[in-house]
Amino acid sequence: MSSPSSAPGRAVKPMQLLVMLLAFLLVAGVGGVLTAGLVMPAVGAAGAVSQSTTDLFEDLPSELAIPEPSQSSQILAADGSLLATIYADNRIVVPLEEMSPYVRDAVVAIEDRRFYDHRGVDPEGMLRALVNNLSGGPLEGASTLTQQYVKNVLVEAGRISGDPEAIDAATETTVGRKLEEARLAIGLEQKVSKDDILEGYLNIAQFGPSQYGVETASKYYFSKSAKDLTIPEAAMLAGITQSPARHDPVRNPENAKKRRDVVLRQMLNQGYITQAEYDESVALSIEDMLNVSPTPNGCAAAGISVYFCEYVVDDLLRSENWGKDRADRQQALYRGGLVIHTTLDPAKQQAAYDSVTANVPVNDPSNIKMALSSVEPGSGKIQAMVQNTKWGTPSAEEPGATKVNLNVGLTHGGGHGFQSGSSFKVFTLVRWLETGHSLNDMVESTRRSYPRSSWNISCGKYEDNYEPKNLESSNVSGPLPVIEATRRSVNLTFVEMANQMDMCDIVATAEKMGVRTGSGEHLTPNPAAVLGSNTVTPLSQAVAFATLAADGKACDPMSITKVTDRNGNEIAAPQPTCKQAITPEVAQGVTHALQTVVSKQPGSTGSNAVLPDGRPAAGKTGTANDDSAAWFVGYTRELAAAVWMGYQEGTKSMFDSTINGQFHKLVYGGRIPAPTWRDYVAKALEGTPHQPFAAAPASALFGDRVPVPDVAGQSASAAQSVLEQAGFQVQLGSPVSSGWRAGAAVATNPSAGTRVSPGTRVTIIPSAGPAPAPAPAPPAQQPSGGGDGGGGGGGNPGRGPNGDGPPGQNDGGDD
């Protein structure tokens, strides 16, 4: 049945209202003696009271300042699925038309049967309550729904502003408070329709111990929306508001049934339901009605995505896009009914969690932890963020639980980060190519002592000698091509490369590409940084390697794509924050080298990361000192991911560990992190087309190539000076006979005009002078009997100085 239509109200004289409000003190439970003492003086001083109350009501408010009631916010994954609900008060506001008519009727029937007849206060209701209470009947209230709404609004305003005094003032049992409540109720009804008042009440009132508004209560108790409530369900909810704890159907089903049946009786008596509907409803047990679905508050409900959810909350509270200060942003998040759309891909998140926990299970007896962060190249969108820990405070039942996000730094609930090991070599390689070197340069790989004076550290101090050693690679001797040193992760090659550059430029390059320490401090530019002494976060490593996948475009990590307010209005739609950190040519060259790492060639440190479907991939292993951390950071064109494993403390060795039931004497980046990365990426990209990397440019393979000058005919010393000024290393070869004068340059190797990398070693071939003339042939023996003599012949053995070029030149090819 529909609600009765609104009827015109009658004018209420202030004196009448005062008498009724004084009578209300009986309803409020004030003792009889005290009440009588208050009523009688008021009647005896009717004239004075009449004047004061007339003054009070002459200035009725044009409107009640009604704040938007607190409403829960929702955090959604990229596909729109719910990750978590966050609230100060668990409330979902819905319009009246989205509520079952039964719940509207039930509330009016039990709380204010004359709601559609009075104008904010109900004289008849107050007198009825007075008579009932004086006659010894059960205490009966007399506040109208409008008055109750006013009271709830004032309480809610105090809760929103954090003003306990305002809350106390709105709930105190005094004549002054009831007069003010009545004054506001009358003023409200002059400006707001009955249905709007009822809608406001149904959204703001408490319908359970932690449920505010009928929509939230309906979802909690019955797992359905308020628009689908049945008659007995509506009656049960309407009965709760009198005492949310006493009538809670979960904890006190007997009390809830008694109260529900009272509501049903009132609905029957007032014509809202039929006798048959009443009989059917009261026969239903509370237990048979309930289908409880709690709404957990906060990110703990996000399951395997809890750490990402907390990251999103930190992003919101830190970002100026959502409010003027942190307190303002907290209000918006916990009371503003925001809908926060995030970047998390649930399928990739599940694939990440499955790969991590399959390799290092949650609560593994080793106590070794593993974390994985994955981002989208070109946007920085965080697509997955997991770790093999339970979220929470450590306890006897869950000793390994932690609220520390191992993927991030202190600003987002993480720690100080972990030593990156050889994964940091990538940034030395980037800088190597930026400075005109190439992947095929030969670099010394056995030098073990570097005095402080040999280092260029323009932005910092470093006083000690540095004596590195090879850890991850097999024994090597002599120079190695840089690409081969990368594939095999040869420490000493990279130290030698860094020693030829400015260490400050190397760490600055890493930071430009996205690497961050957990503490937020700048990377330390000492020689040990080449091999990964800085403590960095998995997320920032994924971001930096995504820069390579995106041809040098570095994007800040991004967790939120859109935020809307309670009305669906978009507050902001964050855009990726990206910049070109390195040139595409350098990024493509580094990718070419890192593809050799992820290959099945003997000695490739990332061979366990090769994807089973042959998809192109690139990456780098990393192992910190004493195996205290192991990494694999890699990428395809579609995604980048960093896998870290170690102890949460960050400094304990993993030597001789039994992990996932298997003993490991050593734990390095290629052993467990690499296959974890492989398992994740294979599942995350399953069924998607392969995207090849761009080919490496010649400049990365061979450097910035320049022609070898032509020095033929110049003295060896002059030729050497010309070649050195052109940037080449010079050595003298063995002299050869030629038409040039002795000591002059005959040719070079590589030959003149050949385009080679700057700094290439060029050999000068000096002249030994002309070759000695051949000895004359002995005279031929004349045959007996005579005859004609044979003619001798000669020839030019080669072109001399006046010819087209020196003799014996061997033209070299352009490599």
JOHUGI-V227852 format. One record per residue. N is the residue number from 1. RES is the residue in one small letter. OMEGA is omega in whole degrees, -180 to 180 (* if undefined). BURIAL is 1 if it has 24 or more other C-alpha atoms within 12 Angstrom, else 0. Layout:
# JOHUGI-V227852
N&RES&OMEGA&BURIAL  N&RES&OMEGA&BURIAL
This chain:
# JOHUGI-V227852
1&m&180&0  2&s&-180&0  3&s&177&1  4&p&179&0  5&s&-179&0  6&s&178&0  7&a&178&0  8&p&180&0  9&g&177&0  10&r&178&0  11&a&-179&0  12&v&179&0  13&k&-179&0  14&p&-178&1  15&m&178&1  16&q&-178&1  17&l&-180&1  18&l&180&1  19&v&-179&1  20&m&179&1  21&l&176&1  22&l&177&1  23&a&-179&1  24&f&178&1  25&l&175&1  26&l&-179&1  27&v&-178&1  28&a&174&1  29&g&177&0  30&v&-175&0  31&g&-175&0  32&g&-178&0  33&v&180&0  34&l&-179&0  35&t&179&1  36&a&179&0  37&g&179&0  38&l&-177&1  39&v&-173&1  40&m&177&0  41&p&180&0  42&a&179&1  43&v&-179&0  44&g&-179&0  45&a&-173&0  46&a&-177&0  47&g&-179&0  48&a&-179&0  49&v&-179&0  50&s&-179&0  51&q&-177&0  52&s&-179&0  53&t&174&1  54&t&178&0  55&d&-177&0  56&l&-173&1  57&f&179&1  58&e&-175&0  59&d&178&0  60&l&-177&1  61&p&177&0  62&s&175&0  63&e&176&0  64&l&179&1  65&a&-174&0  66&i&178&1  67&p&172&0  68&e&-179&1  69&p&177&1  70&s&-178&1  71&q&-178&1  72&s&176&1  73&s&-179&1  74&q&175&1  75&i&-174&1  76&l&172&1  77&a&-176&1  78&a&180&1  79&d&179&0  80&g&178&0  81&s&-175&0  82&l&173&1  83&l&-176&1  84&a&173&1  85&t&-176&1  86&i&-177&1  87&y&165&1  88&a&173&1  89&d&-178&1  90&n&-176&1  91&r&172&1  92&i&-178&1  93&v&177&1  94&v&178&1  95&p&-176&1  96&l&-178&1  97&e&176&0  98&e&174&0  99&m&177&1  100&s&176&1  101&p&180&1  102&y&-179&1  103&v&176&1  104&r&-180&1  105&d&-177&1  106&a&-179&1  107&v&178&1  108&v&-177&1  109&a&-174&1  110&i&-173&1  111&e&-172&1  112&d&-175&1  113&r&180&1  114&r&-176&1  115&f&-177&1  116&y&-179&1  117&d&-176&1  118&h&-179&1  119&r&177&1  120&g&173&1  121&v&-174&1  122&d&-180&1  123&p&-178&1  124&e&179&1  125&g&179&1  126&m&179&1  127&l&178&1  128&r&179&1  129&a&179&1  130&l&-179&1  131&v&-179&0  132&n&-177&0  133&n&179&1  134&l&-179&1  135&s&176&0  136&g&177&0  137&g&178&0  138&p&-177&0  139&l&-177&0  140&e&-180&1  141&g&-179&1  142&a&178&1  143&s&176&1  144&t&175&1  145&l&179&1  146&t&177&1  147&q&178&1  148&q&178&1  149&y&178&1  150&v&180&1  151&k&180&1  152&n&178&1  153&v&180&1  154&l&177&1  155&v&-179&1  156&e&178&1  157&a&177&1  158&g&179&1  159&r&-179&1  160&i&-178&1  161&s&-178&0  162&g&-176&0  163&d&-179&0  164&p&178&0  165&e&177&0  166&a&178&0  167&i&178&0  168&d&-179&0  169&a&-178&0  170&a&-175&1  171&t&-178&1  172&e&-178&0  173&t&179&0  174&t&177&1  175&v&-179&1  176&g&-180&0  177&r&-179&1  178&k&176&1  179&l&179&1  180&e&179&1  181&e&179&1  182&a&179&1  183&r&-180&1  184&l&180&1  185&a&179&1  186&i&179&1  187&g&-180&1  188&l&-177&1  189&e&175&1  190&q&-174&1  191&k&-172&0  192&v&-179&1  193&s&179&1  194&k&-178&1  195&d&178&1  196&d&177&0  197&i&179&1  198&l&177&1  199&e&179&1  200&g&180&1  201&y&-177&1  202&l&178&1  203&n&-173&1  204&i&-175&1  205&a&-179&1  206&q&-178&1  207&f&178&1  208&g&-177&1  209&p&-179&1  210&s&-178&1  211&q&-179&1  212&y&-178&1  213&g&-174&1  214&v&-179&1  215&e&179&1  216&t&-179&1  217&a&180&1  218&s&179&1  219&k&-179&1  220&y&-173&1  221&y&-172&1  222&f&-180&1  223&s&179&0  224&k&178&1  225&s&-180&1  226&a&180&1  227&k&-177&1  228&d&-178&0  229&l&175&1  230&t&-180&1  231&i&-179&1  232&p&178&1  233&e&178&1  234&a&180&1  235&a&179&1  236&m&180&1  237&l&-179&1  238&a&-179&1  239&g&-175&1  240&i&-169&1  241&t&180&1  242&q&177&1  243&s&-174&0  244&p&179&1  245&a&-177&0  246&r&-176&0  247&h&177&1  248&d&-176&1  249&p&179&1  250&v&-177&1  251&r&-177&0  252&n&-176&0  253&p&-180&0  254&e&178&0  255&n&-179&1  256&a&-180&1  257&k&179&1  258&k&-179&1  259&r&178&1  260&r&-177&1  261&d&174&1  262&v&179&1  263&v&180&1  264&l&178&1  265&r&179&1  266&q&178&1  267&m&178&1  268&l&-177&1  269&n&-177&0  270&q&172&1  271&g&180&0  272&y&179&1  273&i&179&1  274&t&177&0  275&q&180&0  276&a&178&0  277&e&177&0  278&y&-178&1  279&d&-180&0  280&e&-176&0  281&s&-177&1  282&v&179&1  283&a&-176&0  284&l&179&1  285&s&177&0  286&i&-178&1  287&e&-180&0  288&d&-180&0  289&m&-169&1  290&l&170&1  291&n&-167&0  292&v&175&0  293&s&-179&0  294&p&174&0  295&t&-179&1  296&p&-179&1  297&n&175&1  298&g&-172&1  299&c&-180&1  300&a&-180&1  301&a&-175&1  302&a&176&1  303&g&-177&1  304&i&-180&1  305&s&-174&1  306&v&-177&1  307&y&174&1  308&f&179&1  309&c&178&1  310&e&177&1  311&y&179&1  312&v&179&1  313&v&178&1  314&d&177&1  315&d&180&1  316&l&-175&1  317&l&180&1  318&r&-172&0  319&s&178&1  320&e&179&0  321&n&-171&0  322&w&-179&1  323&g&-173&0  324&k&178&0  325&d&-175&0  326&r&180&0  327&a&179&0  328&d&180&0  329&r&176&1  330&q&177&1  331&q&-178&1  332&a&-177&1  333&l&-172&1  334&y&-178&1  335&r&-168&1  336&g&179&1  337&g&180&1  338&l&168&1  339&v&-172&1  340&i&179&1  341&h&-175&1  342&t&-176&1  343&t&-171&1  344&l&176&1  345&d&-175&1  346&p&180&1  347&a&178&1  348&k&178&1  349&q&179&1  350&q&178&1  351&a&179&1  352&a&-179&1  353&y&-179&1  354&d&-179&1  355&s&180&1  356&v&-175&1  357&t&175&1  358&a&-179&1  359&n&174&1  360&v&-174&1  361&p&171&1  362&v&-180&1  363&n&174&1  364&d&-178&1  365&p&179&0  366&s&-175&1  367&n&177&1  368&i&-177&1  369&k&175&1  370&m&179&1  371&a&179&1  372&l&172&1  373&s&-180&1  374&s&-179&1  375&v&178&1  376&e&177&1  377&p&178&1  378&g&177&1  379&s&-176&1  380&g&-180&1  381&k&178&1  382&i&-177&1  383&q&178&1  384&a&177&1  385&m&-175&1  386&v&171&1  387&q&-174&1  388&n&179&1  389&t&170&1  390&k&180&1  391&w&177&1  392&g&179&0  393&t&180&0  394&p&-180&0  395&s&179&0  396&a&-180&0  397&e&-179&0  398&e&-177&0  399&p&-178&0  400&g&-179&1  401&a&179&1  402&t&173&1  403&k&180&1  404&v&177&1  405&n&-174&1  406&l&-179&1  407&n&-169&1  408&v&-178&1  409&g&-173&1  410&l&-176&1  411&t&-177&1  412&h&176&1  413&g&180&1  414&g&-178&1  415&g&-176&1  416&h&-179&1  417&g&-174&1  418&f&178&1  419&q&-171&1  420&s&-179&1  421&g&-173&1  422&s&176&1  423&s&-179&1  424&f&179&1  425&k&-179&1  426&v&-175&1  427&f&169&1  428&t&179&1  429&l&177&1  430&v&-178&1  431&r&178&1  432&w&179&1  433&l&179&1  434&e&-177&1  435&t&174&1  436&g&176&1  437&h&-176&1  438&s&179&1  439&l&-178&1  440&n&173&1  441&d&176&1  442&m&-176&1  443&v&179&1  444&e&-174&1  445&s&-178&1  446&t&-179&1  447&r&-173&1  448&r&-180&0  449&s&-179&0  450&y&178&1  451&p&-180&0  452&r&-176&0  453&s&-178&0  454&s&-174&0  455&w&173&1  456&n&178&1  457&i&-170&1  458&s&-174&0  459&c&-176&0  460&g&-178&0  461&k&175&0  462&y&-168&1  463&e&-171&0  464&d&167&0  465&n&-178&0  466&y&-178&1  467&e&-177&0  468&p&175&1  469&k&179&1  470&n&180&1  471&l&-171&1  472&e&-171&1  473&s&172&1  474&s&-180&0  475&n&179&0  476&v&177&1  477&s&178&0  478&g&-180&0  479&p&176&0  480&l&169&1  481&p&-177&1  482&v&-179&1  483&i&178&1  484&e&177&1  485&a&177&1  486&t&-179&1  487&r&-177&1  488&r&179&1  489&s&-179&1  490&v&-176&1  491&n&-170&1  492&l&175&1  493&t&-177&1  494&f&175&1  495&v&179&1  496&e&178&1  497&m&-179&1  498&a&-179&1  499&n&179&1  500&q&-178&1  501&m&177&1  502&d&-180&1  503&m&-180&1  504&c&178&1  505&d&-179&1  506&i&-179&1  507&v&176&1  508&a&176&1  509&t&178&1  510&a&-180&1  511&e&177&1  512&k&-178&1  513&m&173&1  514&g&-178&1  515&v&180&1  516&r&170&1  517&t&178&1  518&g&-178&1  519&s&-176&0  520&g&177&1  521&e&179&0  522&h&175&0  523&l&180&1  524&t&-174&1  525&p&177&1  526&n&-177&1  527&p&-179&1  528&a&179&1  529&a&180&1  530&v&-177&1  531&l&169&1  532&g&-180&1  533&s&179&1  534&n&179&1  535&t&-174&1  536&v&-175&1  537&t&177&1  538&p&-180&1  539&l&-178&1  540&s&175&1  541&q&177&1  542&a&180&1  543&v&-178&1  544&a&180&1  545&f&173&1  546&a&176&1  547&t&177&1  548&l&180&1  549&a&-179&1  550&a&177&1  551&d&172&1  552&g&179&1  553&k&-179&1  554&a&-179&1  555&c&176&1  556&d&178&1  557&p&-172&1  558&m&-178&1  559&s&-174&1  560&i&178&1  561&t&-178&1  562&k&174&1  563&v&176&1  564&t&179&1  565&d&-175&1  566&r&-180&1  567&n&180&0  568&g&178&0  569&n&-178&0  570&e&178&0  571&i&180&1  572&a&174&0  573&a&-177&0  574&p&176&1  575&q&177&0  576&p&177&1  577&t&-172&0  578&c&174&1  579&k&177&0  580&q&-175&1  581&a&177&1  582&i&-177&1  583&t&176&1  584&p&-178&1  585&e&179&1  586&v&180&1  587&a&-180&1  588&q&177&1  589&g&179&1  590&v&178&1  591&t&178&1  592&h&180&1  593&a&-177&1  594&l&172&1  595&q&178&1  596&t&176&1  597&v&-179&1  598&v&-179&1  599&s&-179&1  600&k&175&0  601&q&178&0  602&p&178&0  603&g&178&1  604&s&-174&1  605&t&-179&1  606&g&-177&1  607&s&180&1  608&n&178&1  609&a&180&1  610&v&-176&1  611&l&-172&1  612&p&-178&0  613&d&178&0  614&g&180&0  615&r&178&1  616&p&-180&1  617&a&179&1  618&a&180&1  619&g&-178&1  620&k&173&1  621&t&175&1  622&g&177&1  623&t&-179&1  624&a&180&1  625&n&179&1  626&d&-179&0  627&d&179&1  628&s&175&1  629&a&177&1  630&a&-173&1  631&w&155&1  632&f&178&1  633&v&-176&1  634&g&-176&1  635&y&163&1  636&t&177&1  637&r&-172&1  638&e&-177&1  639&l&173&1  640&a&-179&1  641&a&176&1  642&a&177&1  643&v&176&1  644&w&170&1  645&m&-179&1  646&g&176&1  647&y&-178&1  648&q&179&1  649&e&172&0  650&g&-174&1  651&t&-176&0  652&k&-178&1  653&s&175&1  654&m&175&1  655&f&173&1  656&d&-179&0  657&s&171&1  658&t&-174&0  659&i&-179&1  660&n&176&0  661&g&-178&0  662&q&-179&0  663&f&178&0  664&h&176&0  665&k&176&0  666&l&175&1  667&v&-177&1  668&y&-171&1  669&g&-178&1  670&g&-173&1  671&r&-178&1  672&i&179&1  673&p&-177&1  674&a&177&1  675&p&175&1  676&t&176&1  677&w&-180&1  678&r&-179&1  679&d&180&1  680&y&-174&1  681&v&180&1  682&a&180&1  683&k&-177&1  684&a&-176&1  685&l&-178&1  686&e&177&0  687&g&179&0  688&t&-178&0  689&p&175&0  690&h&176&0  691&q&-178&0  692&p&172&0  693&f&174&1  694&a&179&1  695&a&178&0  696&a&179&1  697&p&-180&1  698&a&-179&1  699&s&178&1  700&a&-179&1  701&l&-173&1  702&f&179&1  703&g&176&1  704&d&-169&1  705&r&-180&1  706&v&-179&1  707&p&175&1  708&v&-179&1  709&p&175&1  710&d&-178&1  711&v&-178&1  712&a&178&1  713&g&178&1  714&q&176&1  715&s&-178&1  716&a&-179&1  717&s&178&0  718&a&179&0  719&a&179&1  720&q&180&1  721&s&179&0  722&v&-177&1  723&l&179&1  724&e&177&1  725&q&178&0  726&a&175&1  727&g&-178&1  728&f&167&1  729&q&-171&1  730&v&172&1  731&q&179&1  732&l&176&1  733&g&179&0  734&s&180&0  735&p&176&1  736&v&178&1  737&s&179&1  738&s&177&1  739&g&177&1  740&w&178&1  741&r&180&1  742&a&179&0  743&g&178&1  744&a&178&1  745&a&177&1  746&v&-176&1  747&a&175&1  748&t&173&1  749&n&5&1  750&p&-173&1  751&s&180&1  752&a&179&1  753&g&178&0  754&t&-179&0  755&r&-177&1  756&v&180&1  757&s&174&1  758&p&-180&1  759&g&178&1  760&t&178&1  761&r&180&1  762&v&180&1  763&t&175&1  764&i&177&1  765&i&-177&1  766&p&179&1  767&s&173&1  768&a&-177&0  769&g&-179&1  770&p&177&1  771&a&179&0  772&p&180&0  773&a&180&0  774&p&179&0  775&a&179&0  776&p&180&0  777&a&178&0  778&p&-179&0  779&p&-180&0  780&a&179&0  781&q&-179&0  782&q&177&0  783&p&178&0  784&s&179&0  785&g&174&0  786&g&179&0  787&g&-179&0  788&d&178&0  789&g&177&0  790&g&178&0  791&g&174&0  792&g&178&0  793&g&178&0  794&g&179&0  795&g&176&0  796&n&-178&0  797&p&-180&0  798&g&-179&0  799&r&-180&0  800&g&-178&0  801&p&-178&0  802&n&-178&0  803&g&-177&0  804&d&-179&0  805&g&-178&0  806&p&180&1  807&p&171&1  808&g&-179&1  809&q&178&1  810&n&-175&0  811&d&177&0  812&g&179&0  813&g&177&0  814&d&-178&0  815&d&*&0
